[in-house]
Amino acid sequence: MIDNKKQDDENVSAQPLRLVDLIAYQDGSVVSRTIIDKETGTVTLFAFDEGQGLSEHTVPFDALVHNLDGEVTVTISGKKFPLKKGEMIIMPANKPHALKATKRFKMVLVMIKS
């Protein structure tokens, strides 16, 4: 996974932007870009090439996934949820979840830690 952890406040603050345009696909990769990184939560953009994903894991916080482009299958506690462009799902805290891009896929991930 290509991870752009550097927070981009000076590049994205106080101006209208399209989230889908702030991250680009890369062949055979998962790319991430952190937009907000605070003690209370994070907002991260991801771009997945077709067939790429995140393996099953758990986190101690609820996480909201909003599909900005493409198609993905989100698995939560063994149940599969196909998500199309414009749809979102909340992955509950402490429940195992995974994602796999069925087509190239961009998402915004919002995690609230408190």
DSSP file (Angstrom, degrees, kcal/mol; ACC not computed):
  #  RESIDUE AA STRUCTURE BP1 BP2  ACC     N-H-->O    O-->H-N    N-H-->O    O-->H-N    TCO  KAPPA ALPHA  PHI   PSI    X-CA   Y-CA   Z-CA
    1    1 A M              0   0    0      0, 0.0     2,-0.6     0, 0.0    30,-0.2   0.000 360.0 360.0 360.0 135.0    0.0    0.0    0.0
    2    2 A I  E     -a   31   0A   0     28,-3.1    30,-2.3     2,-0.0     2,-0.6  -0.832 360.0-164.2 -90.7 122.1    1.2    3.5   -0.9
    3    3 A D  E     -a   32   0A   0     -2,-0.6     2,-1.0    28,-0.2     3,-0.2  -0.932  20.0-171.5-120.0 115.5    0.6    5.6    2.2
    4    4 A N  E     +a   33   0A   0     28,-2.1    30,-1.6    -2,-0.6    -2,-0.0  -0.677  19.0 166.3-100.9  76.1    0.7    9.4    2.0
    5    5 A K        +     0   0    0     -2,-1.0    -1,-0.2    28,-0.2    28,-0.1   0.756  36.1 112.0 -66.4 -27.2    0.5   10.0    5.8
    6    6 A K  S    S-     0   0    0     -3,-0.2    28,-0.2     1,-0.1     2,-0.2  -0.227  74.7-121.0 -53.0 127.8    1.5   13.7    5.6
    7    7 A Q        -     0   0    0      1,-0.1     3,-0.3    26,-0.1    28,-0.2  -0.517  17.1-153.8 -72.4 139.3   -1.5   15.7    6.6
    8    8 A D    >>  +     0   0    0     26,-0.8     4,-1.6    -2,-0.2     3,-1.1  -0.139  44.6 136.2-108.6  36.1   -2.5   18.1    3.8
    9    9 A D  H >> S+     0   0    0      1,-0.3     4,-2.4     2,-0.2     3,-0.5   0.900  74.0  50.1 -51.1 -47.9   -4.2   20.9    5.8
   10   10 A E  H 34 S+     0   0    0     -3,-0.3    -1,-0.3     1,-0.2    -2,-0.1   0.751 114.3  46.2 -67.1 -21.4   -2.6   23.7    3.9
   11   11 A N  H <4 S+     0   0    0     -3,-1.1    -1,-0.2     1,-0.1    -2,-0.2   0.694 125.9  24.4 -91.8 -20.7   -3.6   22.1    0.5
   12   12 A V  H X< S+     0   0    0     -4,-1.6     3,-0.6    -3,-0.5    -2,-0.2   0.535  91.8 108.4-123.9  -9.3   -7.2   21.3    1.3
   13   13 A S  T 3< S+     0   0    0     -4,-2.4    -4,-0.0    -5,-0.3     0, 0.0  -0.412  82.8   5.1 -77.3 147.8   -8.4   23.6    4.1
   14   14 A A  T 3  S+     0   0    0      1,-0.1    -1,-0.2    -2,-0.1    -4,-0.0   0.812 107.3  90.5  55.7  40.8  -10.9   26.5    3.5
   15   15 A Q  S <  S-     0   0    0     -3,-0.6     2,-0.3     2,-0.0    -1,-0.1  -0.961  80.7-103.4-158.0 146.4  -11.7   25.8   -0.1
   16   16 A P        +     0   0    0      0, 0.0     2,-0.3     0, 0.0    -3,-0.0  -0.548  49.7 164.0 -72.8 133.0  -14.2   23.8   -2.0
   17   17 A L        -     0   0    0     -2,-0.3     2,-0.6    -5,-0.1     3,-0.1  -0.955  40.4-119.7-143.3 159.4  -12.8   20.6   -3.4
   18   18 A R    >   -     0   0    0     -2,-0.3     3,-1.6     1,-0.1     4,-0.5  -0.928  18.8-150.4-102.2 117.4  -14.0   17.2   -4.8
   19   19 A L  G >  S+     0   0    0     -2,-0.6     3,-1.8     1,-0.3     4,-0.2   0.877  94.8  61.6 -53.7 -41.0  -12.7   14.4   -2.6
   20   20 A V  G >  S+     0   0    0      1,-0.3     3,-0.5     2,-0.2    -1,-0.3   0.761 102.6  52.1 -60.0 -25.4  -12.6   12.0   -5.6
   21   21 A D  G <  S+     0   0    0     -3,-1.6    -1,-0.3     1,-0.2    -2,-0.2   0.534  92.7  74.3 -88.2  -6.9  -10.1   14.3   -7.4
   22   22 A L  G <  S+     0   0    0     -3,-1.8     2,-0.3    -4,-0.5    -1,-0.2   0.439  98.4  43.4 -88.7   0.3   -7.7   14.4   -4.4
   23   23 A I  S <  S-     0   0    0     -3,-0.5     2,-0.3    -4,-0.2    23,-0.1  -0.997  70.3-150.0-146.0 144.9   -6.3   10.9   -4.9
   24   24 A A        -     0   0    0     -2,-0.3    23,-0.1    23,-0.1     2,-0.1  -0.843  21.1-111.3-117.3 151.3   -5.3    8.9   -8.0
   25   25 A Y        -     0   0    0     -2,-0.3     2,-0.4    23,-0.1     5,-0.1  -0.452  26.1-162.1 -71.5 150.0   -5.4    5.3   -8.9
   26   26 A Q    >   -     0   0    0      3,-0.3     3,-1.9    21,-0.2    23,-0.2  -0.995  31.5-101.1-132.9 133.0   -2.1    3.4   -9.3
   27   27 A D  T 3  S-     0   0    0     -2,-0.4     3,-0.1     1,-0.3    22,-0.0  -0.229 102.0  -1.3 -53.9 130.6   -1.9    0.0  -11.1
   28   28 A G  T 3  S+     0   0    0      1,-0.2     2,-0.3    22,-0.1    -1,-0.3   0.651 116.2 100.9  67.9  18.1   -1.8   -3.0   -8.7
   29   29 A S    <   -     0   0    0     -3,-1.9    20,-2.2    23,-0.1     2,-0.5  -0.843  66.1-134.6-134.2 164.5   -1.8   -0.8   -5.6
   30   30 A V  E     - B   0  48A   0     -2,-0.3   -28,-3.1    18,-0.2     2,-0.4  -0.994  29.8-166.1-113.0 126.5   -3.8    0.7   -2.8
   31   31 A V  E     -aB   2  47A   0     16,-2.8    16,-2.5    -2,-0.5     2,-0.3  -0.919   4.2-170.9-114.9 139.3   -3.1    4.4   -2.3
   32   32 A S  E     -aB   3  46A   0    -30,-2.3   -28,-2.1    -2,-0.4     2,-0.4  -0.956   9.6-172.4-129.7 152.8   -4.1    6.4    0.8
   33   33 A R  E     -aB   4  45A   0     12,-2.4    12,-3.0    -2,-0.3     2,-0.5  -0.940  19.2-140.2-143.4 117.7   -4.0   10.1    1.6
   34   34 A T  E     + B   0  44A   0    -30,-1.6   -26,-0.8    -2,-0.4    10,-0.2  -0.664  22.2 174.1 -81.0 126.7   -4.8   11.4    5.1
   35   35 A I  E    S+     0   0A   0      8,-2.9     2,-0.4    -2,-0.5   -27,-0.2   0.812  73.0  17.2 -98.6 -43.0   -6.8   14.6    5.0
   36   36 A I  E     + B   0  43A   0      7,-1.8     7,-2.4   -29,-0.1    -1,-0.4  -1.000  60.9 176.8-133.1 133.0   -7.5   15.0    8.7
   37   37 A D  E     + B   0  42A   0     -2,-0.4     2,-0.3     5,-0.2     5,-0.2  -0.829  21.4 147.9-139.1  97.2   -5.5   13.3   11.5
   38   38 A K  E >   - B   0  41A   0      3,-2.8     3,-1.1    -2,-0.3    -2,-0.1  -0.808  60.3-106.2-125.0 164.3   -6.6   14.4   15.0
   39   39 A E  T 3  S+     0   0    0     -2,-0.3     3,-0.1     1,-0.2    -1,-0.1   0.841 121.2  51.3 -57.5 -32.5   -6.7   12.6   18.4
   40   40 A T  T 3  S-     0   0    0      1,-0.2    73,-3.1    72,-0.1    74,-0.8   0.574 125.6 -43.5 -86.2 -10.1  -10.5   12.5   18.0
   41   41 A G  E <   -BC  38 112A   0     -3,-1.1    -3,-2.8    71,-0.3     2,-0.3  -0.936  49.4-114.1 164.3 174.8  -10.5   10.9   14.6
   42   42 A T  E     -BC  37 111A   0     69,-2.1    69,-2.4    -2,-0.3     2,-0.4  -0.948   2.7-155.6-135.8 154.4   -9.3   10.7   11.0
   43   43 A V  E     +BC  36 110A   0     -7,-2.4    -8,-2.9    -2,-0.3    -7,-1.8  -0.986  26.6 175.2-127.3 120.1  -10.4   11.3    7.5
   44   44 A T  E     -BC  34 109A   0     65,-2.5    65,-3.3    -2,-0.4     2,-0.3  -0.984  22.0-145.0-131.8 135.8   -8.5    9.3    4.9
   45   45 A L  E     -BC  33 108A   0    -12,-3.0   -12,-2.4    -2,-0.4     2,-0.3  -0.771  18.9-169.5 -94.6 144.2   -8.9    8.9    1.1
   46   46 A F  E     -BC  32 107A   0     61,-2.6    61,-2.2    -2,-0.3     2,-0.4  -0.984  13.4-166.2-132.4 145.2   -8.2    5.6   -0.5
   47   47 A A  E     -BC  31 106A   0    -16,-2.5   -16,-2.8    -2,-0.3     2,-0.5  -0.985  13.3-168.8-128.9 121.2   -7.8    4.5   -4.2
   48   48 A F  E     -BC  30 105A   0     57,-3.4    57,-2.3    -2,-0.4   -18,-0.2  -0.923  16.9-135.3-112.1 129.3   -7.8    0.7   -4.8
   49   49 A D    >   -     0   0    0    -20,-2.2     3,-2.3    -2,-0.5    52,-0.3  -0.467  52.6 -73.0 -71.2 157.1   -6.9   -0.9   -8.2
   50   50 A E  T 3  S+     0   0    0      1,-0.3    52,-0.2    -2,-0.1    -1,-0.1  -0.256 123.2  17.8 -53.2 133.2   -9.3   -3.6   -9.2
   51   51 A G  T 3  S+     0   0    0     50,-2.6    -1,-0.3     1,-0.3     2,-0.1   0.241  99.2 117.1  87.9 -12.9   -8.8   -6.7   -7.1
   52   52 A Q    <   +     0   0    0     -3,-2.3    49,-3.2   -23,-0.2    -1,-0.3  -0.456  35.7 145.2 -83.5 160.6   -6.9   -4.9   -4.4
   53   53 A G  E     -D  100   0A   0     47,-0.2     2,-0.4    -2,-0.1    47,-0.2  -0.949  48.2 -88.3-168.2-172.0   -8.2   -4.7   -0.8
   54   54 A L  E     -D   99   0A   0     45,-2.0    45,-1.9    -2,-0.3     3,-0.1  -0.988  44.7-123.9-117.6 128.5   -7.7   -4.6    2.9
   55   55 A S  E     -     0   0A   0     -2,-0.4    42,-0.1    43,-0.2    45,-0.0  -0.205  45.9 -69.7 -70.2 164.3   -7.5   -7.9    4.7
   56   56 A E  E    S+     0   0A   0     42,-0.1     2,-0.3    40,-0.1    42,-0.2  -0.262  71.2 142.2 -59.3 133.7   -9.8   -8.7    7.6
   57   57 A H  E     -D   97   0A   0     40,-2.1    40,-2.5    38,-0.1     2,-0.3  -0.948  38.0-128.5-158.0 172.1   -9.1   -6.7   10.7
   58   58 A T        -     0   0    0     -2,-0.3    35,-0.1    38,-0.2    40,-0.0  -0.939  13.9-167.7-128.0 154.9  -10.8   -5.0   13.6
   59   59 A V        -     0   0    0     -2,-0.3    35,-3.3    36,-0.3    36,-0.3  -0.971  30.4-123.5-136.2 153.5  -10.5   -1.5   15.1
   60   60 A P  S    S+     0   0    0      0, 0.0     2,-0.3     0, 0.0    33,-0.2   0.255  89.4  67.1 -82.6  16.1  -11.9   -0.2   18.4
   61   61 A F  S    S-     0   0    0     31,-0.1    33,-0.2    30,-0.0    -2,-0.2  -0.955  88.4-103.8-133.7 151.0  -13.9    2.6   16.6
   62   62 A D        -     0   0    0     50,-0.4    50,-1.0    -2,-0.3     2,-0.4  -0.463  38.8-158.4 -64.3 146.3  -16.8    2.9   14.3
   63   63 A A  E     -FE  91 111A   0     28,-2.1    28,-3.6    48,-0.2     2,-0.5  -0.997   7.4-151.0-134.7 130.3  -15.7    3.6   10.7
   64   64 A L  E     -FE  90 110A   0     46,-2.9    46,-2.5    -2,-0.4     2,-0.5  -0.881   9.3-164.3-101.7 126.1  -17.7    5.1    7.9
   65   65 A V  E     -FE  89 109A   0     24,-2.9    24,-2.2    -2,-0.5     2,-0.5  -0.953   3.8-171.9-110.0 123.7  -16.9    4.2    4.4
   66   66 A H  E     -FE  88 108A   0     42,-2.3    42,-2.0    -2,-0.5     2,-0.6  -0.973  20.6-135.6-117.2 119.9  -18.3    6.3    1.6
   67   67 A N  E     + E   0 107A   0     20,-3.0    19,-2.7    -2,-0.5    40,-0.2  -0.625  25.6 175.2 -77.5 116.0  -17.8    5.1   -2.0
   68   68 A L  E     -     0   0A   0     38,-2.6     2,-0.3    -2,-0.6    39,-0.2   0.711  67.1  -1.5 -90.9 -24.7  -16.7    7.9   -4.2
   69   69 A D  E    S+ E   0 106A   0     37,-1.5    37,-2.3    16,-0.0    -1,-0.3  -0.958 106.6   5.0-166.1 142.4  -16.0    5.9   -7.4
   70   70 A G  E    S- E   0 105A   0     -2,-0.3    15,-0.6    35,-0.2     2,-0.3  -0.390  83.0 -61.9  84.4-155.7  -16.2    2.3   -8.6
   71   71 A E  E     +G   84   0A   0     33,-0.6    32,-1.7    32,-0.3    31,-1.1  -0.991  44.0 174.6-140.5 144.9  -17.4   -0.8   -6.8
   72   72 A V  E     -GE  83 101A   0     11,-1.9    11,-3.1    -2,-0.3     2,-0.6  -0.976  26.0-135.0-144.6 153.3  -16.3   -2.6   -3.7
   73   73 A T  E     -GE  82 100A   0     27,-2.6    27,-1.8    -2,-0.3     2,-0.5  -0.975  21.4-163.2-110.2 121.8  -17.4   -5.6   -1.5
   74   74 A V  E     -GE  81  99A   0      7,-2.8     7,-2.8    -2,-0.6     2,-0.5  -0.903   3.0-158.7-103.3 128.6  -17.2   -4.8    2.2
   75   75 A T  E     -GE  80  98A   0     23,-2.7    23,-2.0    -2,-0.5     2,-0.5  -0.942  10.6-178.8-110.8 124.9  -17.3   -7.8    4.5
   76   76 A I  E >  S-GE  79  97A   0      3,-2.6     3,-2.2    -2,-0.5    21,-0.2  -0.984  73.7 -20.1-125.9 119.8  -18.4   -7.3    8.1
   77   77 A S  T 3  S-     0   0    0     19,-3.3    -1,-0.1    -2,-0.5    20,-0.1   0.864 129.2 -50.7  50.3  41.4  -18.5  -10.3   10.5
   78   78 A G  T 3  S+     0   0    0     18,-0.2     2,-0.5     1,-0.2    -1,-0.3   0.308 113.5 117.1  84.9  -8.1  -18.6  -12.6    7.5
   79   79 A K  E <   -G   76   0A   0     -3,-2.2    -3,-2.6     2,-0.0     2,-0.3  -0.823  58.3-137.9 -97.8 130.3  -21.5  -10.9    5.7
   80   80 A K  E     -G   75   0A   0     -2,-0.5    -5,-0.2    -5,-0.2    -7,-0.0  -0.690  17.6-173.6 -92.4 136.1  -20.8   -9.4    2.3
   81   81 A F  E     -G   74   0A   0     -7,-2.8    -7,-2.8    -2,-0.3     2,-0.3  -0.948  14.6-147.7-128.8 108.8  -22.1   -6.0    1.3
   82   82 A P  E     -G   73   0A   0      0, 0.0     2,-0.5     0, 0.0    -9,-0.2  -0.602  17.2-162.1 -74.6 137.0  -21.6   -4.7   -2.3
   83   83 A L  E     -G   72   0A   0    -11,-3.1   -11,-1.9    -2,-0.3     2,-0.2  -0.982   4.3-165.2-125.1 126.5  -21.2   -1.0   -2.4
   84   84 A K  E >   -G   71   0A   0     -2,-0.5     3,-2.4   -13,-0.2   -17,-0.3  -0.588  45.4 -61.6-102.3 168.6  -21.6    1.1   -5.6
   85   85 A K  T 3  S+     0   0    0    -15,-0.6   -17,-0.2     1,-0.3    -1,-0.2  -0.201 124.5  20.5 -49.6 131.7  -20.6    4.7   -6.2
   86   86 A G  T 3  S+     0   0    0    -19,-2.7    -1,-0.3     1,-0.3     2,-0.2   0.230  99.8 112.9  91.6 -13.6  -22.4    7.1   -3.9
   87   87 A E    <   -     0   0    0     -3,-2.4   -20,-3.0   -20,-0.1    -1,-0.3  -0.540  45.1-166.4 -91.7 159.5  -23.3    4.5   -1.3
   88   88 A M  E     -F   66   0A   0    -22,-0.2     2,-0.3    -2,-0.2   -22,-0.2  -0.930   7.6-167.7-139.0 163.2  -21.9    4.3    2.3
   89   89 A I  E     -F   65   0A   0    -24,-2.2   -24,-2.9    -2,-0.3     2,-0.5  -0.989  19.1-132.3-149.1 148.4  -21.7    1.8    5.1
   90   90 A I  E     -F   64   0A   0     -2,-0.3   -26,-0.2   -26,-0.2   -28,-0.0  -0.913  14.4-152.5-102.8 126.1  -20.7    2.0    8.8
   91   91 A M  E     -F   63   0A   0    -28,-3.6   -28,-2.1    -2,-0.5     3,-0.1  -0.880  25.8-128.3 -96.8 112.6  -18.3   -0.7   10.0
   92   92 A P    >   -     0   0    0      0, 0.0     3,-1.5     0, 0.0   -33,-0.3  -0.229  27.9 -92.7 -66.2 148.5  -19.0   -1.2   13.7
   93   93 A A  T 3  S+     0   0    0      1,-0.2   -31,-0.1   -33,-0.2   -35,-0.0  -0.237 106.5  11.6 -54.7 142.5  -16.2   -1.1   16.3
   94   94 A N  T 3  S+     0   0    0    -35,-3.3    -1,-0.2   -33,-0.2   -36,-0.1   0.580  96.3 120.0  64.8  13.5  -14.7   -4.4   17.2
   95   95 A K  S <  S-     0   0    0     -3,-1.5   -36,-0.3   -36,-0.3    -1,-0.2  -0.923  71.2-111.9-105.6 132.1  -16.3   -6.3   14.4
   96   96 A P        +     0   0    0      0, 0.0   -19,-3.3     0, 0.0     2,-0.3  -0.391  46.9 170.7 -63.8 136.0  -14.0   -8.0   11.8
   97   97 A H  E     -DE  57  76A   0    -40,-2.5   -40,-2.1   -21,-0.2     2,-0.3  -0.979  15.8-180.0-146.4 157.3  -14.2   -6.3    8.4
   98   98 A A  E     - E   0  75A   0    -23,-2.0   -23,-2.7    -2,-0.3     2,-0.3  -0.959  13.4-145.7-150.6 161.6  -12.4   -6.4    5.1
   99   99 A L  E     -DE  54  74A   0    -45,-1.9   -45,-2.0    -2,-0.3     2,-0.4  -0.991  11.1-178.0-134.5 143.3  -12.7   -4.6    1.7
  100  100 A K  E     -DE  53  73A   0    -27,-1.8   -27,-2.6    -2,-0.3     2,-0.5  -0.958  26.3-129.6-142.5 124.5  -12.0   -5.8   -1.8
  101  101 A A  E     - E   0  72A   0    -49,-3.2   -50,-2.6    -2,-0.4   -29,-0.3  -0.591  18.6-175.9 -73.7 117.8  -12.4   -3.7   -5.0
  102  102 A T  E    S+     0   0A   0    -31,-1.1     2,-0.3    -2,-0.5   -30,-0.2   0.714  83.8   6.9 -84.4 -23.1  -14.5   -5.5   -7.5
  103  103 A K  E    S-     0   0A   0    -32,-1.7   -32,-0.3    -3,-0.1    -1,-0.2  -0.898 117.5 -59.7-138.7 166.3  -13.7   -2.6   -9.9
  104  104 A R  E     -     0   0A   0     -2,-0.3   -33,-0.6   -34,-0.1     2,-0.4  -0.245  69.8-167.4 -47.7 141.5  -11.3    0.3   -9.4
  105  105 A F  E     -CE  48  70A   0    -57,-2.3   -57,-3.4   -35,-0.2     2,-0.4  -0.998  23.8-167.8-148.0 133.0  -12.6    2.0   -6.3
  106  106 A K  E     +CE  47  69A   0    -37,-2.3   -38,-2.6    -2,-0.4   -37,-1.5  -0.966  19.0 171.0-120.2 141.5  -12.1    5.2   -4.3
  107  107 A M  E     -CE  46  67A   0    -61,-2.2   -61,-2.6    -2,-0.4     2,-0.5  -0.967  31.2-134.9-143.2 159.4  -13.4    5.9   -0.8
  108  108 A V  E     -CE  45  66A   0    -42,-2.0   -42,-2.3    -2,-0.3     2,-0.5  -0.981  23.1-156.9-110.7 131.1  -13.3    8.3    2.0
  109  109 A L  E     -CE  44  65A   0    -65,-3.3   -65,-2.5    -2,-0.5     2,-0.5  -0.944   7.1-169.8-110.9 122.7  -12.9    6.6    5.4
  110  110 A V  E     -CE  43  64A   0    -46,-2.5   -46,-2.9    -2,-0.5     2,-0.5  -0.962   3.8-176.4-115.4 120.5  -14.0    8.5    8.5
  111  111 A M  E     -CE  42  63A   0    -69,-2.4   -69,-2.1    -2,-0.5     2,-0.6  -0.975   9.8-160.9-118.6 126.4  -13.1    7.2   11.9
  112  112 A I  E     -C   41   0A   0    -50,-1.0   -50,-0.4    -2,-0.5   -71,-0.3  -0.927   4.7-172.6-105.4 121.2  -14.3    8.9   15.1
  113  113 A K              0   0    0    -73,-3.1   -72,-0.2    -2,-0.6    -1,-0.1   0.495 360.0 360.0 -96.3  -5.0  -12.2    7.9   18.1
  114  114 A S              0   0    0    -74,-0.8    -1,-0.1   -53,-0.0   -73,-0.1   0.378 360.0 360.0-138.8 360.0  -14.2    9.5   20.9
